[in-house]
Amino acid sequence: MVSSGTPRKAIYKVKNWRDYNESLVRRGDITFWFDEDVIDSWEHDNCQWKVGRPFTYSDLAIETLLTLRELFQLPYRQTEGLGRALAKLMQADIAIPDYTCLQKRAAKMNIATDVMRSARGPIDVIVDASGVKVYGEGEWKVRAHGAERRRTWRKLHLAINASTQEIIAHTLTSNAHGDAGQVEPLLDKINRPVEKLYGDGGYDHWHLYQTLNQRKIQPIISPRKNASIRQHGNCAATPLPRDEALRQIRRDGRQAWKRNVGYHRHSLVETAFFRIKRCFGGSLKNHRLENQQTEISIRCKLLNHFTSLGMPKFLWSG
């Protein structure tokens, strides 16, 4: 028997299951992604002068097919076949680009990550990074026989809105880039004032604190375990946020500091990474960086669409 002093494990139950279930169904609705407005704007207007042969298909047409490719995890050739089938079923008099056209145009696309639910005023931003595999063995092969040399990864850096859980900025780099160095490029992509920035110990760098101070952003960053106070408490200068966090951690403990500053909101960005890899897999289909960036942009845009369709609301008990 379990003693009465043993803490019970928290139980989370979805309380809006009917609406959330409908949002999950709508994710696979073809008409949601391939509608009449897309068909009307299928051909490229070629209003801007360009060298070489004019485009036949608009950017919207290419983006629509690439979106279906990511949604259903298809290679380029099968994406062309799906486009032909949809045009035939919808009796639309449109030509479908072949797979080579999709691949070449994808390398030059600039996909905007739509933000559906924009709130007023400053926002709180949560940042983190995670690896995405390009090619190499699976995890079972690595555990059984060890890793070989030909394993290549990209690093996906995300910035999400803490209130809406939408991805508001992202970058894709090689695995040699650090986390803190990508915060400024992420902030440059956000066209809203930022009040707080949440990050784990990988963002505990002085140059990042200086960047946030210049932008008047409050850092909620977990100091590393070997961190030391830089500025003495009796100094006449303005107290440093990192030093104040260290003093509170030494006085009350790290867990108490996390509760006081709301650091646990950082788990929301980890949930975003889980959702991306759950919906689209943990690897990239393209091998060229330009195509990979478009691939990731479409995945982030799709995830924002999924968020706008509906998110689960949990009822906690325990």
DOTOR-455625 format. One record per residue (C-alpha): residue number from 1; residue in one letter; x, y, z. Coordinates in steps of 0.25 Angstrom, whole numbers, plus 5000, padded with zeros to 4 digits. Example, Ala and Ser with C-alpha at 12.3 -4.5 7.8 and 13.67 -1.06 7.14 Angstrom:
<1 'A' <5049 4982 5031>> <2 'S' <5055 4996 5029>> 
This chain:
<1 'M' <5000 5000 5000>> <2 'V' <5005 5014 4997>> <3 'S' <5006 5023 5010>> <4 'S' <4998 5035 5011>> <5 'G' <5011 5044 5011>> <6 'T' <5015 5039 4997>> <7 'P' <5012 5051 4987>> <8 'R' <5002 5047 4976>> <9 'K' <5006 5048 4962>> <10 'A' <4999 5060 4954>> <11 'I' <4988 5056 4945>> <12 'Y' <4985 5064 4932>> <13 'K' <4972 5063 4925>> <14 'V' <4968 5070 4912>> <15 'K' <4955 5077 4915>> <16 'N' <4952 5082 4901>> <17 'W' <4953 5069 4894>> <18 'R' <4942 5071 4884>> <19 'D' <4948 5084 4879>> <20 'Y' <4962 5079 4879>> <21 'N' <4958 5066 4872>> <22 'E' <4952 5074 4861>> <23 'S' <4964 5083 4860>> <24 'L' <4973 5070 4858>> <25 'V' <4963 5065 4847>> <26 'R' <4964 5079 4840>> <27 'R' <4979 5077 4839>> <28 'G' <4977 5067 4828>> <29 'D' <4966 5074 4820>> <30 'I' <4972 5077 4806>> <31 'T' <4962 5088 4804>> <32 'F' <4968 5096 4815>> <33 'W' <4982 5096 4808>> <34 'F' <4977 5096 4794>> <35 'D' <4966 5105 4792>> <36 'E' <4960 5114 4781>> <37 'D' <4968 5126 4784>> <38 'V' <4981 5118 4782>> <39 'I' <4975 5113 4768>> <40 'D' <4972 5127 4764>> <41 'S' <4986 5132 4767>> <42 'W' <4993 5120 4761>> <43 'E' <5000 5126 4749>> <44 'H' <5012 5136 4751>> <45 'D' <5009 5150 4747>> <46 'N' <5024 5153 4743>> <47 'C' <5022 5168 4746>> <48 'Q' <5036 5169 4751>> <49 'W' <5047 5169 4741>> <50 'K' <5056 5157 4742>> <51 'V' <5067 5151 4734>> <52 'G' <5064 5138 4727>> <53 'R' <5051 5130 4724>> <54 'P' <5039 5136 4731>> <55 'F' <5033 5128 4742>> <56 'T' <5020 5120 4739>> <57 'Y' <5016 5117 4753>> <58 'S' <5014 5128 4764>> <59 'D' <5021 5127 4778>> <60 'L' <5007 5124 4784>> <61 'A' <5006 5111 4775>> <62 'I' <5020 5106 4778>> <63 'E' <5018 5109 4793>> <64 'T' <5004 5102 4793>> <65 'L' <5011 5089 4787>> <66 'L' <5023 5090 4796>> <67 'T' <5013 5091 4808>> <68 'L' <5006 5078 4803>> <69 'R' <5019 5072 4802>> <70 'E' <5023 5075 4817>> <71 'L' <5008 5072 4822>> <72 'F' <5008 5058 4816>> <73 'Q' <5024 5055 4816>> <74 'L' <5025 5053 4801>> <75 'P' <5037 5053 4792>> <76 'Y' <5037 5063 4781>> <77 'R' <5032 5053 4770>> <78 'Q' <5020 5049 4779>> <79 'T' <5017 5063 4781>> <80 'E' <5016 5066 4766>> <81 'G' <5006 5053 4766>> <82 'L' <4998 5058 4777>> <83 'G' <4997 5072 4770>> <84 'R' <4992 5066 4757>> <85 'A' <4982 5057 4765>> <86 'L' <4976 5069 4772>> <87 'A' <4975 5078 4760>> <88 'K' <4968 5066 4753>> <89 'L' <4958 5064 4765>> <90 'M' <4955 5079 4766>> <91 'Q' <4954 5080 4751>> <92 'A' <4963 5092 4751>> <93 'D' <4970 5096 4738>> <94 'I' <4984 5098 4744>> <95 'A' <4997 5092 4740>> <96 'I' <5005 5085 4751>> <97 'P' <5020 5088 4752>> <98 'D' <5029 5076 4751>> <99 'Y' <5038 5072 4762>> <100 'T' <5051 5079 4757>> <101 'C' <5043 5092 4757>> <102 'L' <5039 5090 4771>> <103 'Q' <5053 5087 4776>> <104 'K' <5059 5099 4768>> <105 'R' <5048 5109 4773>> <106 'A' <5049 5104 4787>> <107 'A' <5063 5108 4788>> <108 'K' <5059 5123 4785>> <109 'M' <5047 5124 4793>> <110 'N' <5045 5133 4805>> <111 'I' <5034 5127 4813>> <112 'A' <5028 5136 4824>> <113 'T' <5024 5130 4837>> <114 'D' <5010 5134 4839>> <115 'V' <5006 5139 4853>> <116 'M' <4991 5136 4854>> <117 'R' <4987 5141 4868>> <118 'S' <4995 5154 4870>> <119 'A' <4993 5161 4884>> <120 'R' <4995 5176 4887>> <121 'G' <5006 5181 4895>> <122 'P' <5020 5175 4898>> <123 'I' <5021 5160 4897>> <124 'D' <5030 5150 4905>> <125 'V' <5039 5141 4896>> <126 'I' <5045 5127 4899>> <127 'V' <5057 5123 4891>> <128 'D' <5064 5109 4890>> <129 'A' <5071 5100 4880>> <130 'S' <5070 5086 4876>> <131 'G' <5077 5077 4865>> <132 'V' <5070 5072 4853>> <133 'K' <5077 5061 4845>> <134 'V' <5080 5062 4830>> <135 'Y' <5086 5048 4828>> <136 'G' <5092 5037 4836>> <137 'E' <5088 5024 4843>> <138 'G' <5076 5023 4852>> <139 'E' <5076 5022 4867>> <140 'W' <5075 5007 4867>> <141 'K' <5087 5005 4858>> <142 'V' <5095 5015 4866>> <143 'R' <5092 5008 4879>> <144 'A' <5095 4994 4873>> <145 'H' <5107 4997 4865>> <146 'G' <5112 5011 4868>> <147 'A' <5112 5023 4860>> <148 'E' <5119 5025 4847>> <149 'R' <5125 5037 4841>> <150 'R' <5115 5041 4831>> <151 'R' <5105 5047 4841>> <152 'T' <5101 5062 4838>> <153 'W' <5092 5070 4847>> <154 'R' <5086 5084 4846>> <155 'K' <5082 5093 4858>> <156 'L' <5068 5099 4858>> <157 'H' <5067 5111 4867>> <158 'L' <5053 5115 4871>> <159 'A' <5047 5127 4877>> <160 'I' <5032 5126 4882>> <161 'N' <5022 5135 4888>> <162 'A' <5020 5130 4902>> <163 'S' <5005 5134 4902>> <164 'T' <5000 5128 4889>> <165 'Q' <5011 5117 4887>> <166 'E' <5013 5122 4872>> <167 'I' <5027 5122 4866>> <168 'I' <5030 5136 4863>> <169 'A' <5044 5134 4858>> <170 'H' <5054 5123 4854>> <171 'T' <5068 5121 4849>> <172 'L' <5075 5108 4843>> <173 'T' <5090 5107 4845>> <174 'S' <5100 5096 4845>> <175 'N' <5103 5089 4858>> <176 'A' <5115 5097 4860>> <177 'H' <5107 5110 4864>> <178 'G' <5105 5113 4878>> <179 'D' <5091 5116 4884>> <180 'A' <5094 5130 4889>> <181 'G' <5099 5135 4876>> <182 'Q' <5086 5133 4869>> <183 'V' <5077 5141 4879>> <184 'E' <5080 5154 4872>> <185 'P' <5076 5149 4858>> <186 'L' <5064 5144 4864>> <187 'L' <5060 5157 4871>> <188 'D' <5063 5164 4858>> <189 'K' <5052 5156 4851>> <190 'I' <5041 5160 4862>> <191 'N' <5034 5172 4859>> <192 'R' <5028 5174 4872>> <193 'P' <5034 5179 4885>> <194 'V' <5039 5169 4894>> <195 'E' <5038 5170 4909>> <196 'K' <5045 5157 4915>> <197 'L' <5053 5146 4908>> <198 'Y' <5054 5132 4914>> <199 'G' <5066 5123 4912>> <200 'D' <5073 5111 4918>> <201 'G' <5088 5111 4923>> <202 'G' <5092 5110 4908>> <203 'Y' <5089 5125 4907>> <204 'D' <5097 5129 4920>> <205 'H' <5107 5138 4912>> <206 'W' <5111 5152 4916>> <207 'H' <5110 5157 4901>> <208 'L' <5095 5153 4901>> <209 'Y' <5092 5160 4914>> <210 'Q' <5098 5173 4908>> <211 'T' <5090 5171 4895>> <212 'L' <5077 5169 4903>> <213 'N' <5081 5181 4912>> <214 'Q' <5082 5190 4899>> <215 'R' <5069 5185 4894>> <216 'K' <5063 5187 4908>> <217 'I' <5059 5173 4910>> <218 'Q' <5058 5166 4923>> <219 'P' <5066 5153 4923>> <220 'I' <5060 5141 4930>> <221 'I' <5072 5132 4927>> <222 'S' <5077 5121 4937>> <223 'P' <5091 5123 4941>> <224 'R' <5101 5112 4940>> <225 'K' <5105 5104 4952>> <226 'N' <5119 5109 4952>> <227 'A' <5114 5124 4950>> <228 'S' <5121 5135 4959>> <229 'I' <5116 5149 4962>> <230 'R' <5123 5159 4954>> <231 'Q' <5119 5172 4961>> <232 'H' <5120 5174 4976>> <233 'G' <5107 5177 4983>> <234 'N' <5113 5190 4989>> <235 'C' <5116 5196 4975>> <236 'A' <5110 5209 4971>> <237 'A' <5107 5204 4957>> <238 'T' <5093 5198 4953>> <239 'P' <5092 5184 4958>> <240 'L' <5093 5173 4947>> <241 'P' <5081 5164 4945>> <242 'R' <5090 5152 4945>> <243 'D' <5097 5155 4958>> <244 'E' <5083 5158 4964>> <245 'A' <5078 5144 4960>> <246 'L' <5091 5138 4965>> <247 'R' <5089 5144 4979>> <248 'Q' <5074 5140 4979>> <249 'I' <5079 5125 4976>> <250 'R' <5089 5125 4987>> <251 'R' <5079 5131 4997>> <252 'D' <5067 5123 4993>> <253 'G' <5071 5111 4984>> <254 'R' <5070 5109 4969>> <255 'Q' <5056 5103 4970>> <256 'A' <5051 5115 4978>> <257 'W' <5057 5125 4968>> <258 'K' <5050 5117 4956>> <259 'R' <5037 5118 4963>> <260 'N' <5038 5133 4966>> <261 'V' <5043 5138 4952>> <262 'G' <5033 5128 4945>> <263 'Y' <5045 5121 4938>> <264 'H' <5037 5108 4936>> <265 'R' <5030 5115 4924>> <266 'H' <5043 5111 4917>> <267 'S' <5037 5097 4915>> <268 'L' <5027 5103 4905>> <269 'V' <5038 5104 4894>> <270 'E' <5042 5089 4897>> <271 'T' <5027 5086 4894>> <272 'A' <5029 5093 4881>> <273 'F' <5041 5084 4877>> <274 'F' <5033 5072 4881>> <275 'R' <5021 5076 4873>> <276 'I' <5030 5079 4860>> <277 'K' <5037 5066 4861>> <278 'R' <5024 5058 4864>> <279 'C' <5017 5064 4852>> <280 'F' <5028 5065 4842>> <281 'G' <5039 5055 4847>> <282 'G' <5053 5058 4853>> <283 'S' <5060 5059 4840>> <284 'L' <5061 5068 4827>> <285 'K' <5058 5062 4814>> <286 'N' <5067 5072 4806>> <287 'H' <5082 5072 4806>> <288 'R' <5084 5086 4801>> <289 'L' <5084 5097 4812>> <290 'E' <5075 5107 4803>> <291 'N' <5065 5096 4802>> <292 'Q' <5066 5092 4816>> <293 'Q' <5063 5106 4821>> <294 'T' <5050 5106 4812>> <295 'E' <5046 5093 4818>> <296 'I' <5048 5097 4832>> <297 'S' <5040 5110 4829>> <298 'I' <5028 5103 4824>> <299 'R' <5028 5093 4836>> <300 'C' <5028 5105 4845>> <301 'K' <5017 5112 4837>> <302 'L' <5009 5099 4837>> <303 'L' <5011 5097 4852>> <304 'N' <5005 5112 4854>> <305 'H' <4993 5108 4846>> <306 'F' <4991 5095 4854>> <307 'T' <4992 5104 4867>> <308 'S' <4982 5114 4861>> <309 'L' <4972 5102 4858>> <310 'G' <4972 5098 4873>> <311 'M' <4980 5094 4884>> <312 'P' <4977 5085 4896>> <313 'K' <4973 5091 4909>> <314 'F' <4977 5083 4921>> <315 'L' <4970 5080 4934>> <316 'W' <4980 5077 4945>> <317 'S' <4977 5068 4957>> <318 'G' <4987 5062 4967>> 
